[in-house]
Amino acid sequence: MLRISRLTDYGTMILVHLAGRGGKLCSASDVAAGTHVALPTVQKVLKLLTRSGLVVSARGAEGGYCLGRPATEITAANILDVLDGPVAITECSHEDSQCELEALCQVGGAWQKINRAIRSALDDISLADLARPARELPVAGLTQGITRTLVRYGR
């Protein structure tokens, strides 16, 4: 089953929390309290997000964390890349593929097409979108290019 990791789920919650702070610095303890994620996990995720530049930190008594760029410029794909690594549903979907059967594979092209569609959908959803209630999310582009074929059985 295709599924994001718990770390990415928590990371997204943390980023949504920071997005709601309007650029104000927020301590790790405040993030933990606001997201109900354990403080050690928040600290671990904030370290990864800071290293990537999605979050910036300031030291000192008045220090804390805030987004490294506007929520509209951070995509779901960016978050996944930082916390889970690049989207690759099969070995051959990854840029550094080590699949021994790649040259003989008949389904690799289809899996790569699916991988590109997933990546495109993740690129189309911003952190600002993730911070909105689900009923307000844009879905127009997510089904672009999908065609339906009517299959008749029997007579």
C-alpha positions in Angstrom: 0.0 0.0 0.0 1.2 3.5 -0.8 1.4 5.4 2.5 3.4 8.3 3.9 5.4 7.7 7.0 4.3 8.8 10.5 7.3 11.2 10.5 6.0 12.9 7.3 2.5 13.0 8.8 3.8 14.7 11.9 6.1 16.9 9.8 3.1 18.1 7.8 1.2 18.8 11.0 4.1 20.8 12.4 4.5 22.8 9.2 0.7 23.6 9.1 1.0 24.7 12.8 3.9 27.0 11.9 2.0 28.3 8.8 -0.8 29.4 11.1 1.6 31.5 13.2 2.0 34.1 10.5 5.8 34.2 10.6 6.0 34.5 14.3 8.7 32.4 16.0 7.4 29.4 17.9 9.3 27.3 20.4 9.5 23.5 20.0 7.4 23.2 23.2 4.7 25.4 21.7 4.7 23.3 18.5 4.4 20.1 20.6 1.5 21.6 22.6 -0.2 22.9 19.5 0.1 19.7 17.5 -0.2 17.1 20.3 3.0 15.5 18.9 5.6 14.4 21.5 8.3 17.0 22.1 11.2 14.7 21.2 9.5 13.9 17.9 8.8 17.6 17.3 12.5 18.4 17.9 13.7 15.6 15.5 11.3 16.8 12.8 12.2 20.5 13.3 15.9 19.6 12.9 15.2 17.8 9.6 13.0 20.6 8.3 15.5 23.3 9.4 18.4 21.5 7.7 16.3 21.4 4.5 15.4 25.1 4.6 11.7 24.6 4.9 11.9 25.9 8.4 14.3 28.5 9.9 15.4 28.7 13.5 16.6 31.5 15.8 18.5 30.9 19.0 18.1 32.6 22.3 15.5 33.5 24.8 13.2 34.9 22.1 14.2 32.2 19.6 12.1 29.6 17.9 11.0 28.3 14.6 9.1 29.6 11.6 8.6 28.7 7.9 11.6 29.3 5.7 9.4 30.5 2.8 5.7 31.3 2.3 3.3 28.3 2.8 2.2 28.8 -0.8 5.7 28.0 -2.0 6.1 24.8 0.0 4.6 21.7 -1.7 3.6 18.4 -0.4 6.3 17.0 -2.6 8.9 19.2 -0.9 7.8 17.8 2.5 7.9 14.2 1.4 11.3 14.7 -0.2 12.7 16.0 3.1 11.1 13.5 5.4 10.7 10.3 3.4 13.0 10.8 0.4 11.9 11.2 -3.2 8.6 9.7 -4.4 9.4 6.3 -6.0 6.7 3.6 -6.0 9.0 1.1 -7.6 12.8 0.6 -7.8 12.8 1.8 -11.5 10.9 4.9 -10.6 13.9 6.2 -8.7 16.5 8.2 -10.5 19.3 6.1 -9.1 17.6 2.8 -10.1 19.5 -0.4 -9.3 16.9 -2.7 -10.8 18.6 -5.7 -12.5 15.5 -6.3 -14.7 15.0 -2.8 -15.9 16.1 -3.5 -19.4 13.8 -6.5 -19.7 10.8 -5.1 -17.8 7.5 -4.6 -19.7 5.7 -2.7 -16.9 8.4 -0.2 -15.9 7.1 2.5 -18.2 3.6 2.2 -16.7 5.0 2.4 -13.2 7.0 5.4 -14.1 4.0 7.1 -15.6 2.0 6.4 -12.3 5.0 7.7 -10.3 5.0 11.0 -12.4 1.3 11.4 -11.8 1.7 11.0 -8.1 4.6 13.4 -8.1 2.6 15.9 -10.1 -0.3 15.8 -7.7 2.0 16.3 -4.8 3.6 19.3 -6.5 0.2 20.8 -7.1 -0.7 20.8 -3.3 0.9 23.6 -1.3 1.3 23.8 2.5 -1.3 26.6 2.3 -3.7 24.1 0.7 -2.9 21.5 3.4 -3.7 24.1 6.1 -7.2 24.5 4.6 -10.1 22.3 5.5 -10.3 19.3 3.1 -13.6 20.5 1.5 -11.7 23.6 0.2 -8.8 21.8 -1.5 -8.4 22.2 -5.2 -8.9 18.9 -7.1 -9.3 20.1 -10.7 -5.8 19.1 -11.9 -5.6 15.8 -10.1 -7.6 13.9 -12.6 -6.2 15.6 -15.7 -5.2 13.1 -18.3 -7.2 10.2 -16.9 -9.5 8.7 -19.5 -12.3 6.3 -19.0 -13.2 3.4 -21.3 -16.6 1.8 -21.3 -16.4 -2.0 -21.5 -19.4 -4.0 -22.5 -19.8 -7.6 -21.6 -22.3 -10.0 -23.1 -24.3 -9.4 -26.3 
